[in-house]
Amino acid sequence: MATSTFRNKNDVRPKKDGAAKRRHCLVQHRRLVGLGVPQEEVDAMQPDKIRELLKEPSKTIKKYAPAEAEK
């Protein structure tokens, strides 16, 4: 019996494949656009920046609300 893989939980846990990761990033992308962030800005952002903005949606709305009102 292979006890080393049984004891090492990191080796046996399910891992996200590439398609699921891209799908999740796309959902987060759409959520950020829905909060009022301009599409062009979201397209240029890295995934970690998108996640950071989604952690506190009320702050994100306040930050980008004046830009929406000016247009």
C-alpha positions as CSV (number, residue, x, y, z in Angstrom):
1,M,0.0,0.0,0.0
2,A,1.3,3.4,-0.9
3,T,1.2,5.2,2.4
4,S,3.1,8.3,1.2
5,T,0.4,9.5,-1.1
6,F,-2.2,8.6,1.5
7,R,-0.5,10.8,4.1
8,N,0.2,13.6,1.7
9,K,-3.1,15.3,1.3
10,N,-1.8,17.7,-1.4
11,D,-1.1,14.8,-3.8
12,V,-4.6,13.3,-3.5
13,R,-6.9,16.3,-3.4
14,P,-8.8,17.2,-6.6
15,K,-7.2,19.8,-8.7
16,K,-8.9,22.4,-11.0
17,D,-8.2,21.8,-14.6
18,G,-7.5,24.6,-17.1
19,A,-11.0,24.8,-18.6
20,A,-12.6,25.2,-15.1
21,K,-10.1,27.9,-14.2
22,R,-10.7,29.8,-17.4
23,R,-14.5,29.5,-16.9
24,H,-14.2,30.8,-13.3
25,C,-12.1,33.8,-14.5
26,L,-14.7,34.6,-17.1
27,V,-17.5,34.6,-14.5
28,Q,-15.4,36.9,-12.3
29,H,-14.7,39.1,-15.3
30,R,-18.5,39.4,-16.0
31,R,-19.3,40.1,-12.4
32,L,-16.8,43.0,-12.3
33,V,-18.2,44.5,-15.5
34,G,-21.7,44.2,-13.8
35,L,-20.4,46.2,-10.9
36,G,-19.7,49.2,-13.2
37,V,-16.0,48.8,-14.0
38,P,-15.4,49.7,-17.7
39,Q,-14.9,46.7,-20.0
40,E,-11.6,48.0,-21.4
41,E,-10.1,48.2,-17.9
42,V,-11.2,44.7,-16.9
43,D,-9.7,43.3,-20.1
44,A,-6.4,44.8,-19.2
45,M,-6.4,43.5,-15.5
46,Q,-4.6,40.5,-14.2
47,P,-6.8,37.8,-12.5
48,D,-5.4,38.6,-9.0
49,K,-6.5,42.3,-9.4
50,I,-10.0,41.1,-10.5
51,R,-10.3,38.9,-7.4
52,E,-9.1,41.8,-5.2
53,L,-11.8,44.1,-6.5
54,L,-14.5,41.4,-6.1
55,K,-13.6,40.9,-2.4
56,E,-15.2,44.2,-1.5
57,P,-17.9,45.0,-4.1
58,S,-19.2,48.0,-2.3
59,K,-15.8,49.7,-2.5
60,T,-15.5,48.8,-6.1
61,I,-18.9,50.3,-6.9
62,K,-18.0,53.5,-5.1
63,K,-14.7,53.7,-6.8
64,Y,-16.1,53.4,-10.3
65,A,-19.5,55.1,-9.8
66,P,-18.2,58.7,-10.5
67,A,-16.8,57.5,-13.8
68,E,-20.1,56.1,-14.8
69,A,-22.0,59.3,-13.9
70,E,-19.6,61.5,-16.0
71,K,-20.3,59.6,-19.3
